[in-house]
Amino acid sequence: MSIRATHEIARDTSWYKHPAQAEPPNGTLLKGTRVAILQDSGSYTQVQTEDETVTGYVETDALHPL
């Protein structure tokens, strides 16, 4: 069963496993990807994709409410 998305990615954006990691991004979430917010961490927010394939942090300003 998939999670209930509350937001979508407003622009292609990098995602990270940790909000302050010193490594390159783990991947990119494409504009329009539907996500649920798990935790707000200031300028980054932890999200999970609707299909549950990605759990990570994105820039908060890359999110748009559904």
N, C-alpha and C positions, 0 to 999 in steps of 0.2 A: 504494500500500500504506500502510495506516495504522500509526501507532506503537502500541506496547504500553503501555496505561495501567497505572499502578502505584498511583494514588490517585484519589480523587474529591473534588469540592468539597463540603464539609460544610454550607455555608450560602451563599446568594447573596452573592457578593463581587465587589468591583471588581478590575479588572486594569489593569496599567500596562505600557507598553513598556519603561520604565526603573524600577529600584527606588526611585530618589530624585527622580523627576521633579516639577517644581514646577507642573505642569499638571494639569487635572482627569483622572480616570480615562479610559482609552480605551474601556472598556465594562464589562459585568458578566458574570461566569460564574455560571450558575444552579446551585443545589444539585443534586448528582447528576451533574454534568458529569465525565466521566472524563478524567484527564490523566496525563501522564508528567512526572516531575521532570527538569529539565535542569541546574539549578544552584541550590545553596543560597546565599542571600545574607543570612543572619541572620534578621531578622524577616520578610523576604520571600523567596520561592522562585520561580525561573523555571520555568514549566511550559509544556507544549504540549498542546493538546486532542487527544483521540484521533483526531478527523477532520482534524487539522492546520490548522484554520482560524484558531486563535489561538495565538500564542507571546507570553507576557508574564509579568509578575510579580504574584503574589498574596500576601496575608498568609499566612505559614507556618501559623498556627493555623486557617486555613480549609481545610486539607487533611486527609483521612482515608485511611489505607491501605486498599487493596482486600483 
